[in-house]
Amino acid sequence: MITKTRRAGNRIIVAGDFNDNLDNENGPIRKMMERLHLREVLLELNGPGPNTHNRGTETIDGIFASEGIDIRQGGYSTFEESPSDHRWLWIDIIE
């Protein structure tokens, strides 16, 4: 679906809990997203991320975007700000 949508000329944003260390450029999720021509915009902007699950030690939540989607800023909430056991993610997209 991502490939079909991108080929139709649309830009793509995929955000979620990927249960894989997104700081690892050779991890299966990063490799899959790379094949889909998507990049992790928070890591691109800020460098390695924090643990995003309150019992974890890795950045498993992220935001991937296609070319043409550029962000001005973005980041992760604190665990205290989130009613979940994951940090919330946010981005400010440049239009």
Phi and psi restraints in degrees (range 20) as a CNS / XPLOR table:
assign (resid 1 and name C) (resid 2 and name N)
       (resid 2 and name CA) (resid 2 and name C) 1.0 -62.7 20.0 2
assign (resid 2 and name N) (resid 2 and name CA)
       (resid 2 and name C) (resid 3 and name N) 1.0 -46.7 20.0 2
assign (resid 2 and name C) (resid 3 and name N)
       (resid 3 and name CA) (resid 3 and name C) 1.0 -61.7 20.0 2
assign (resid 3 and name N) (resid 3 and name CA)
       (resid 3 and name C) (resid 4 and name N) 1.0 -45.8 20.0 2
assign (resid 3 and name C) (resid 4 and name N)
       (resid 4 and name CA) (resid 4 and name C) 1.0 -61.9 20.0 2
assign (resid 4 and name N) (resid 4 and name CA)
       (resid 4 and name C) (resid 5 and name N) 1.0 -44.0 20.0 2
assign (resid 4 and name C) (resid 5 and name N)
       (resid 5 and name CA) (resid 5 and name C) 1.0 -65.3 20.0 2
assign (resid 5 and name N) (resid 5 and name CA)
       (resid 5 and name C) (resid 6 and name N) 1.0 -42.2 20.0 2
assign (resid 5 and name C) (resid 6 and name N)
       (resid 6 and name CA) (resid 6 and name C) 1.0 -65.3 20.0 2
assign (resid 6 and name N) (resid 6 and name CA)
       (resid 6 and name C) (resid 7 and name N) 1.0 -42.6 20.0 2
assign (resid 6 and name C) (resid 7 and name N)
       (resid 7 and name CA) (resid 7 and name C) 1.0 -63.3 20.0 2
assign (resid 7 and name N) (resid 7 and name CA)
       (resid 7 and name C) (resid 8 and name N) 1.0 -26.5 20.0 2
assign (resid 7 and name C) (resid 8 and name N)
       (resid 8 and name CA) (resid 8 and name C) 1.0 -76.6 20.0 2
assign (resid 8 and name N) (resid 8 and name CA)
       (resid 8 and name C) (resid 9 and name N) 1.0 0.9 20.0 2
assign (resid 8 and name C) (resid 9 and name N)
       (resid 9 and name CA) (resid 9 and name C) 1.0 95.0 20.0 2
assign (resid 9 and name N) (resid 9 and name CA)
       (resid 9 and name C) (resid 10 and name N) 1.0 8.7 20.0 2
assign (resid 9 and name C) (resid 10 and name N)
       (resid 10 and name CA) (resid 10 and name C) 1.0 -91.2 20.0 2
assign (resid 10 and name N) (resid 10 and name CA)
       (resid 10 and name C) (resid 11 and name N) 1.0 151.2 20.0 2
assign (resid 10 and name C) (resid 11 and name N)
       (resid 11 and name CA) (resid 11 and name C) 1.0 -89.9 20.0 2
assign (resid 11 and name N) (resid 11 and name CA)
       (resid 11 and name C) (resid 12 and name N) 1.0 153.0 20.0 2
assign (resid 11 and name C) (resid 12 and name N)
       (resid 12 and name CA) (resid 12 and name C) 1.0 -125.3 20.0 2
assign (resid 12 and name N) (resid 12 and name CA)
       (resid 12 and name C) (resid 13 and name N) 1.0 139.0 20.0 2
assign (resid 12 and name C) (resid 13 and name N)
       (resid 13 and name CA) (resid 13 and name C) 1.0 -129.5 20.0 2
assign (resid 13 and name N) (resid 13 and name CA)
       (resid 13 and name C) (resid 14 and name N) 1.0 127.8 20.0 2
assign (resid 13 and name C) (resid 14 and name N)
       (resid 14 and name CA) (resid 14 and name C) 1.0 -125.7 20.0 2
assign (resid 14 and name N) (resid 14 and name CA)
       (resid 14 and name C) (resid 15 and name N) 1.0 119.4 20.0 2
assign (resid 14 and name C) (resid 15 and name N)
       (resid 15 and name CA) (resid 15 and name C) 1.0 -123.9 20.0 2
assign (resid 15 and name N) (resid 15 and name CA)
       (resid 15 and name C) (resid 16 and name N) 1.0 146.3 20.0 2
assign (resid 15 and name C) (resid 16 and name N)
       (resid 16 and name CA) (resid 16 and name C) 1.0 170.5 20.0 2
assign (resid 16 and name N) (resid 16 and name CA)
       (resid 16 and name C) (resid 17 and name N) 1.0 -176.2 20.0 2
assign (resid 16 and name C) (resid 17 and name N)
       (resid 17 and name CA) (resid 17 and name C) 1.0 -95.3 20.0 2
assign (resid 17 and name N) (resid 17 and name CA)
       (resid 17 and name C) (resid 18 and name N) 1.0 108.8 20.0 2
assign (resid 17 and name C) (resid 18 and name N)
       (resid 18 and name CA) (resid 18 and name C) 1.0 -98.8 20.0 2
assign (resid 18 and name N) (resid 18 and name CA)
       (resid 18 and name C) (resid 19 and name N) 1.0 -5.2 20.0 2
assign (resid 18 and name C) (resid 19 and name N)
       (resid 19 and name CA) (resid 19 and name C) 1.0 49.4 20.0 2
assign (resid 19 and name N) (resid 19 and name CA)
       (resid 19 and name C) (resid 20 and name N) 1.0 38.8 20.0 2
assign (resid 19 and name C) (resid 20 and name N)
       (resid 20 and name CA) (resid 20 and name C) 1.0 -147.1 20.0 2
assign (resid 20 and name N) (resid 20 and name CA)
       (resid 20 and name C) (resid 21 and name N) 1.0 147.0 20.0 2
assign (resid 20 and name C) (resid 21 and name N)
       (resid 21 and name CA) (resid 21 and name C) 1.0 -69.9 20.0 2
assign (resid 21 and name N) (resid 21 and name CA)
       (resid 21 and name C) (resid 22 and name N) 1.0 102.4 20.0 2
assign (resid 21 and name C) (resid 22 and name N)
       (resid 22 and name CA) (resid 22 and name C) 1.0 -73.0 20.0 2
assign (resid 22 and name N) (resid 22 and name CA)
       (resid 22 and name C) (resid 23 and name N) 1.0 -14.8 20.0 2
assign (resid 22 and name C) (resid 23 and name N)
       (resid 23 and name CA) (resid 23 and name C) 1.0 -69.5 20.0 2
assign (resid 23 and name N) (resid 23 and name CA)
       (resid 23 and name C) (resid 24 and name N) 1.0 -19.8 20.0 2
assign (resid 23 and name C) (resid 24 and name N)
       (resid 24 and name CA) (resid 24 and name C) 1.0 -85.6 20.0 2
assign (resid 24 and name N) (resid 24 and name CA)
       (resid 24 and name C) (resid 25 and name N) 1.0 105.8 20.0 2
assign (resid 24 and name C) (resid 25 and name N)
       (resid 25 and name CA) (resid 25 and name C) 1.0 -61.2 20.0 2
assign (resid 25 and name N) (resid 25 and name CA)
       (resid 25 and name C) (resid 26 and name N) 1.0 -21.9 20.0 2
assign (resid 25 and name C) (resid 26 and name N)
       (resid 26 and name CA) (resid 26 and name C) 1.0 -100.5 20.0 2
assign (resid 26 and name N) (resid 26 and name CA)
       (resid 26 and name C) (resid 27 and name N) 1.0 7.9 20.0 2
assign (resid 26 and name C) (resid 27 and name N)
       (resid 27 and name CA) (resid 27 and name C) 1.0 -70.3 20.0 2
assign (resid 27 and name N) (resid 27 and name CA)
       (resid 27 and name C) (resid 28 and name N) 1.0 160.0 20.0 2
assign (resid 27 and name C) (resid 28 and name N)
       (resid 28 and name CA) (resid 28 and name C) 1.0 -61.9 20.0 2
assign (resid 28 and name N) (resid 28 and name CA)
       (resid 28 and name C) (resid 29 and name N) 1.0 -36.6 20.0 2
assign (resid 28 and name C) (resid 29 and name N)
       (resid 29 and name CA) (resid 29 and name C) 1.0 -70.5 20.0 2
assign (resid 29 and name N) (resid 29 and name CA)
       (resid 29 and name C) (resid 30 and name N) 1.0 -45.9 20.0 2
assign (resid 29 and name C) (resid 30 and name N)
       (resid 30 and name CA) (resid 30 and name C) 1.0 -60.7 20.0 2
assign (resid 30 and name N) (resid 30 and name CA)
       (resid 30 and name C) (resid 31 and name N) 1.0 -40.9 20.0 2
assign (resid 30 and name C) (resid 31 and name N)
       (resid 31 and name CA) (resid 31 and name C) 1.0 -65.3 20.0 2
assign (resid 31 and name N) (resid 31 and name CA)
       (resid 31 and name C) (resid 32 and name N) 1.0 -43.2 20.0 2
assign (resid 31 and name C) (resid 32 and name N)
       (resid 32 and name CA) (resid 32 and name C) 1.0 -62.2 20.0 2
assign (resid 32 and name N) (resid 32 and name CA)
       (resid 32 and name C) (resid 33 and name N) 1.0 -45.7 20.0 2
assign (resid 32 and name C) (resid 33 and name N)
       (resid 33 and name CA) (resid 33 and name C) 1.0 -65.3 20.0 2
assign (resid 33 and name N) (resid 33 and name CA)
       (resid 33 and name C) (resid 34 and name N) 1.0 -36.0 20.0 2
assign (resid 33 and name C) (resid 34 and name N)
       (resid 34 and name CA) (resid 34 and name C) 1.0 -61.2 20.0 2
assign (resid 34 and name N) (resid 34 and name CA)
       (resid 34 and name C) (resid 35 and name N) 1.0 -43.2 20.0 2
assign (resid 34 and name C) (resid 35 and name N)
       (resid 35 and name CA) (resid 35 and name C) 1.0 -63.0 20.0 2
assign (resid 35 and name N) (resid 35 and name CA)
       (resid 35 and name C) (resid 36 and name N) 1.0 -28.1 20.0 2
assign (resid 35 and name C) (resid 36 and name N)
       (resid 36 and name CA) (resid 36 and name C) 1.0 -87.9 20.0 2
assign (resid 36 and name N) (resid 36 and name CA)
       (resid 36 and name C) (resid 37 and name N) 1.0 4.7 20.0 2
assign (resid 36 and name C) (resid 37 and name N)
       (resid 37 and name CA) (resid 37 and name C) 1.0 63.4 20.0 2
assign (resid 37 and name N) (resid 37 and name CA)
       (resid 37 and name C) (resid 38 and name N) 1.0 39.7 20.0 2
assign (resid 37 and name C) (resid 38 and name N)
       (resid 38 and name CA) (resid 38 and name C) 1.0 -117.4 20.0 2
assign (resid 38 and name N) (resid 38 and name CA)
       (resid 38 and name C) (resid 39 and name N) 1.0 146.0 20.0 2
assign (resid 38 and name C) (resid 39 and name N)
       (resid 39 and name CA) (resid 39 and name C) 1.0 -124.8 20.0 2
assign (resid 39 and name N) (resid 39 and name CA)
       (resid 39 and name C) (resid 40 and name N) 1.0 151.9 20.0 2
assign (resid 39 and name C) (resid 40 and name N)
       (resid 40 and name CA) (resid 40 and name C) 1.0 -82.9 20.0 2
assign (resid 40 and name N) (resid 40 and name CA)
       (resid 40 and name C) (resid 41 and name N) 1.0 107.4 20.0 2
assign (resid 40 and name C) (resid 41 and name N)
       (resid 41 and name CA) (resid 41 and name C) 1.0 -75.7 20.0 2
assign (resid 41 and name N) (resid 41 and name CA)
       (resid 41 and name C) (resid 42 and name N) 1.0 -29.6 20.0 2
assign (resid 41 and name C) (resid 42 and name N)
       (resid 42 and name CA) (resid 42 and name C) 1.0 -69.3 20.0 2
assign (resid 42 and name N) (resid 42 and name CA)
       (resid 42 and name C) (resid 43 and name N) 1.0 -43.1 20.0 2
assign (resid 42 and name C) (resid 43 and name N)
       (resid 43 and name CA) (resid 43 and name C) 1.0 -68.9 20.0 2
assign (resid 43 and name N) (resid 43 and name CA)
       (resid 43 and name C) (resid 44 and name N) 1.0 -36.3 20.0 2
assign (resid 43 and name C) (resid 44 and name N)
       (resid 44 and name CA) (resid 44 and name C) 1.0 -61.0 20.0 2
assign (resid 44 and name N) (resid 44 and name CA)
       (resid 44 and name C) (resid 45 and name N) 1.0 -40.1 20.0 2
assign (resid 44 and name C) (resid 45 and name N)
       (resid 45 and name CA) (resid 45 and name C) 1.0 -79.6 20.0 2
assign (resid 45 and name N) (resid 45 and name CA)
       (resid 45 and name C) (resid 46 and name N) 1.0 -45.7 20.0 2
assign (resid 45 and name C) (resid 46 and name N)
       (resid 46 and name CA) (resid 46 and name C) 1.0 -107.4 20.0 2
assign (resid 46 and name N) (resid 46 and name CA)
       (resid 46 and name C) (resid 47 and name N) 1.0 -10.1 20.0 2
assign (resid 46 and name C) (resid 47 and name N)
       (resid 47 and name CA) (resid 47 and name C) 1.0 84.6 20.0 2
assign (resid 47 and name N) (resid 47 and name CA)
       (resid 47 and name C) (resid 48 and name N) 1.0 -166.3 20.0 2
assign (resid 47 and name C) (resid 48 and name N)
       (resid 48 and name CA) (resid 48 and name C) 1.0 -52.3 20.0 2
assign (resid 48 and name N) (resid 48 and name CA)
       (resid 48 and name C) (resid 49 and name N) 1.0 138.9 20.0 2
assign (resid 48 and name C) (resid 49 and name N)
       (resid 49 and name CA) (resid 49 and name C) 1.0 -92.5 20.0 2
assign (resid 49 and name N) (resid 49 and name CA)
       (resid 49 and name C) (resid 50 and name N) 1.0 171.7 20.0 2
assign (resid 49 and name C) (resid 50 and name N)
       (resid 50 and name CA) (resid 50 and name C) 1.0 -83.4 20.0 2
assign (resid 50 and name N) (resid 50 and name CA)
       (resid 50 and name C) (resid 51 and name N) 1.0 173.9 20.0 2
assign (resid 50 and name C) (resid 51 and name N)
       (resid 51 and name CA) (resid 51 and name C) 1.0 -64.4 20.0 2
assign (resid 51 and name N) (resid 51 and name CA)
       (resid 51 and name C) (resid 52 and name N) 1.0 135.3 20.0 2
assign (resid 51 and name C) (resid 52 and name N)
       (resid 52 and name CA) (resid 52 and name C) 1.0 -109.9 20.0 2
assign (resid 52 and name N) (resid 52 and name CA)
       (resid 52 and name C) (resid 53 and name N) 1.0 -0.3 20.0 2
assign (resid 52 and name C) (resid 53 and name N)
       (resid 53 and name CA) (resid 53 and name C) 1.0 -118.0 20.0 2
assign (resid 53 and name N) (resid 53 and name CA)
       (resid 53 and name C) (resid 54 and name N) 1.0 137.7 20.0 2
assign (resid 53 and name C) (resid 54 and name N)
       (resid 54 and name CA) (resid 54 and name C) 1.0 -64.1 20.0 2
assign (resid 54 and name N) (resid 54 and name CA)
       (resid 54 and name C) (resid 55 and name N) 1.0 -17.0 20.0 2
assign (resid 54 and name C) (resid 55 and name N)
       (resid 55 and name CA) (resid 55 and name C) 1.0 -108.7 20.0 2
assign (resid 55 and name N) (resid 55 and name CA)
       (resid 55 and name C) (resid 56 and name N) 1.0 8.2 20.0 2
assign (resid 55 and name C) (resid 56 and name N)
       (resid 56 and name CA) (resid 56 and name C) 1.0 -106.4 20.0 2
assign (resid 56 and name N) (resid 56 and name CA)
       (resid 56 and name C) (resid 57 and name N) 1.0 178.2 20.0 2
assign (resid 56 and name C) (resid 57 and name N)
       (resid 57 and name CA) (resid 57 and name C) 1.0 -128.4 20.0 2
assign (resid 57 and name N) (resid 57 and name CA)
       (resid 57 and name C) (resid 58 and name N) 1.0 6.4 20.0 2
assign (resid 57 and name C) (resid 58 and name N)
       (resid 58 and name CA) (resid 58 and name C) 1.0 -127.4 20.0 2
assign (resid 58 and name N) (resid 58 and name CA)
       (resid 58 and name C) (resid 59 and name N) 1.0 162.1 20.0 2
assign (resid 58 and name C) (resid 59 and name N)
       (resid 59 and name CA) (resid 59 and name C) 1.0 -84.9 20.0 2
assign (resid 59 and name N) (resid 59 and name CA)
       (resid 59 and name C) (resid 60 and name N) 1.0 98.0 20.0 2
assign (resid 59 and name C) (resid 60 and name N)
       (resid 60 and name CA) (resid 60 and name C) 1.0 -105.9 20.0 2
assign (resid 60 and name N) (resid 60 and name CA)
       (resid 60 and name C) (resid 61 and name N) 1.0 -7.7 20.0 2
assign (resid 60 and name C) (resid 61 and name N)
       (resid 61 and name CA) (resid 61 and name C) 1.0 -109.0 20.0 2
assign (resid 61 and name N) (resid 61 and name CA)
       (resid 61 and name C) (resid 62 and name N) 1.0 140.0 20.0 2
assign (resid 61 and name C) (resid 62 and name N)
       (resid 62 and name CA) (resid 62 and name C) 1.0 -161.1 20.0 2
assign (resid 62 and name N) (resid 62 and name CA)
       (resid 62 and name C) (resid 63 and name N) 1.0 176.8 20.0 2
assign (resid 62 and name C) (resid 63 and name N)
       (resid 63 and name CA) (resid 63 and name C) 1.0 -130.8 20.0 2
assign (resid 63 and name N) (resid 63 and name CA)
       (resid 63 and name C) (resid 64 and name N) 1.0 119.2 20.0 2
assign (resid 63 and name C) (resid 64 and name N)
       (resid 64 and name CA) (resid 64 and name C) 1.0 -106.2 20.0 2
assign (resid 64 and name N) (resid 64 and name CA)
       (resid 64 and name C) (resid 65 and name N) 1.0 144.0 20.0 2
assign (resid 64 and name C) (resid 65 and name N)
       (resid 65 and name CA) (resid 65 and name C) 1.0 -143.9 20.0 2
assign (resid 65 and name N) (resid 65 and name CA)
       (resid 65 and name C) (resid 66 and name N) 1.0 153.5 20.0 2
assign (resid 65 and name C) (resid 66 and name N)
       (resid 66 and name CA) (resid 66 and name C) 1.0 -82.6 20.0 2
assign (resid 66 and name N) (resid 66 and name CA)
       (resid 66 and name C) (resid 67 and name N) 1.0 167.7 20.0 2
assign (resid 66 and name C) (resid 67 and name N)
       (resid 67 and name CA) (resid 67 and name C) 1.0 -58.2 20.0 2
assign (resid 67 and name N) (resid 67 and name CA)
       (resid 67 and name C) (resid 68 and name N) 1.0 148.0 20.0 2
assign (resid 67 and name C) (resid 68 and name N)
       (resid 68 and name CA) (resid 68 and name C) 1.0 94.0 20.0 2
assign (resid 68 and name N) (resid 68 and name CA)
       (resid 68 and name C) (resid 69 and name N) 1.0 -12.6 20.0 2
assign (resid 68 and name C) (resid 69 and name N)
       (resid 69 and name CA) (resid 69 and name C) 1.0 -105.6 20.0 2
assign (resid 69 and name N) (resid 69 and name CA)
       (resid 69 and name C) (resid 70 and name N) 1.0 109.1 20.0 2
assign (resid 69 and name C) (resid 70 and name N)
       (resid 70 and name CA) (resid 70 and name C) 1.0 -115.4 20.0 2
assign (resid 70 and name N) (resid 70 and name CA)
       (resid 70 and name C) (resid 71 and name N) 1.0 144.1 20.0 2
assign (resid 70 and name C) (resid 71 and name N)
       (resid 71 and name CA) (resid 71 and name C) 1.0 -115.2 20.0 2
assign (resid 71 and name N) (resid 71 and name CA)
       (resid 71 and name C) (resid 72 and name N) 1.0 143.7 20.0 2
assign (resid 71 and name C) (resid 72 and name N)
       (resid 72 and name CA) (resid 72 and name C) 1.0 -81.3 20.0 2
assign (resid 72 and name N) (resid 72 and name CA)
       (resid 72 and name C) (resid 73 and name N) 1.0 -41.5 20.0 2
assign (resid 72 and name C) (resid 73 and name N)
       (resid 73 and name CA) (resid 73 and name C) 1.0 -157.9 20.0 2
assign (resid 73 and name N) (resid 73 and name CA)
       (resid 73 and name C) (resid 74 and name N) 1.0 166.1 20.0 2
assign (resid 73 and name C) (resid 74 and name N)
       (resid 74 and name CA) (resid 74 and name C) 1.0 -178.1 20.0 2
assign (resid 74 and name N) (resid 74 and name CA)
       (resid 74 and name C) (resid 75 and name N) 1.0 163.4 20.0 2
assign (resid 74 and name C) (resid 75 and name N)
       (resid 75 and name CA) (resid 75 and name C) 1.0 -178.2 20.0 2
assign (resid 75 and name N) (resid 75 and name CA)
       (resid 75 and name C) (resid 76 and name N) 1.0 -160.2 20.0 2
assign (resid 75 and name C) (resid 76 and name N)
       (resid 76 and name CA) (resid 76 and name C) 1.0 -126.5 20.0 2
assign (resid 76 and name N) (resid 76 and name CA)
       (resid 76 and name C) (resid 77 and name N) 1.0 140.0 20.0 2
assign (resid 76 and name C) (resid 77 and name N)
       (resid 77 and name CA) (resid 77 and name C) 1.0 -71.9 20.0 2
assign (resid 77 and name N) (resid 77 and name CA)
       (resid 77 and name C) (resid 78 and name N) 1.0 171.4 20.0 2
assign (resid 77 and name C) (resid 78 and name N)
       (resid 78 and name CA) (resid 78 and name C) 1.0 -84.1 20.0 2
assign (resid 78 and name N) (resid 78 and name CA)
       (resid 78 and name C) (resid 79 and name N) 1.0 164.7 20.0 2
assign (resid 78 and name C) (resid 79 and name N)
       (resid 79 and name CA) (resid 79 and name C) 1.0 -66.1 20.0 2
assign (resid 79 and name N) (resid 79 and name CA)
       (resid 79 and name C) (resid 80 and name N) 1.0 -31.4 20.0 2
assign (resid 79 and name C) (resid 80 and name N)
       (resid 80 and name CA) (resid 80 and name C) 1.0 -67.0 20.0 2
assign (resid 80 and name N) (resid 80 and name CA)
       (resid 80 and name C) (resid 81 and name N) 1.0 -30.5 20.0 2
assign (resid 80 and name C) (resid 81 and name N)
       (resid 81 and name CA) (resid 81 and name C) 1.0 -79.2 20.0 2
assign (resid 81 and name N) (resid 81 and name CA)
       (resid 81 and name C) (resid 82 and name N) 1.0 -17.7 20.0 2
assign (resid 81 and name C) (resid 82 and name N)
       (resid 82 and name CA) (resid 82 and name C) 1.0 -101.7 20.0 2
assign (resid 82 and name N) (resid 82 and name CA)
       (resid 82 and name C) (resid 83 and name N) 1.0 131.5 20.0 2
assign (resid 82 and name C) (resid 83 and name N)
       (resid 83 and name CA) (resid 83 and name C) 1.0 -77.8 20.0 2
assign (resid 83 and name N) (resid 83 and name CA)
       (resid 83 and name C) (resid 84 and name N) 1.0 -2.0 20.0 2
assign (resid 83 and name C) (resid 84 and name N)
       (resid 84 and name CA) (resid 84 and name C) 1.0 -99.5 20.0 2
assign (resid 84 and name N) (resid 84 and name CA)
       (resid 84 and name C) (resid 85 and name N) 1.0 177.4 20.0 2
assign (resid 84 and name C) (resid 85 and name N)
       (resid 85 and name CA) (resid 85 and name C) 1.0 -91.2 20.0 2
assign (resid 85 and name N) (resid 85 and name CA)
       (resid 85 and name C) (resid 86 and name N) 1.0 8.9 20.0 2
assign (resid 85 and name C) (resid 86 and name N)
       (resid 86 and name CA) (resid 86 and name C) 1.0 -119.5 20.0 2
assign (resid 86 and name N) (resid 86 and name CA)
       (resid 86 and name C) (resid 87 and name N) 1.0 151.5 20.0 2
assign (resid 86 and name C) (resid 87 and name N)
       (resid 87 and name CA) (resid 87 and name C) 1.0 -70.7 20.0 2
assign (resid 87 and name N) (resid 87 and name CA)
       (resid 87 and name C) (resid 88 and name N) 1.0 143.9 20.0 2
assign (resid 87 and name C) (resid 88 and name N)
       (resid 88 and name CA) (resid 88 and name C) 1.0 -80.6 20.0 2
assign (resid 88 and name N) (resid 88 and name CA)
       (resid 88 and name C) (resid 89 and name N) 1.0 147.4 20.0 2
assign (resid 88 and name C) (resid 89 and name N)
       (resid 89 and name CA) (resid 89 and name C) 1.0 -108.2 20.0 2
assign (resid 89 and name N) (resid 89 and name CA)
       (resid 89 and name C) (resid 90 and name N) 1.0 148.3 20.0 2
assign (resid 89 and name C) (resid 90 and name N)
       (resid 90 and name CA) (resid 90 and name C) 1.0 -146.9 20.0 2
assign (resid 90 and name N) (resid 90 and name CA)
       (resid 90 and name C) (resid 91 and name N) 1.0 149.2 20.0 2
assign (resid 90 and name C) (resid 91 and name N)
       (resid 91 and name CA) (resid 91 and name C) 1.0 -140.0 20.0 2
assign (resid 91 and name N) (resid 91 and name CA)
       (resid 91 and name C) (resid 92 and name N) 1.0 150.5 20.0 2
assign (resid 91 and name C) (resid 92 and name N)
       (resid 92 and name CA) (resid 92 and name C) 1.0 -112.2 20.0 2
assign (resid 92 and name N) (resid 92 and name CA)
       (resid 92 and name C) (resid 93 and name N) 1.0 107.9 20.0 2
assign (resid 92 and name C) (resid 93 and name N)
       (resid 93 and name CA) (resid 93 and name C) 1.0 -84.6 20.0 2
assign (resid 93 and name N) (resid 93 and name CA)
       (resid 93 and name C) (resid 94 and name N) 1.0 134.5 20.0 2
assign (resid 93 and name C) (resid 94 and name N)
       (resid 94 and name CA) (resid 94 and name C) 1.0 -81.5 20.0 2
assign (resid 94 and name N) (resid 94 and name CA)
       (resid 94 and name C) (resid 95 and name N) 1.0 126.6 20.0 2
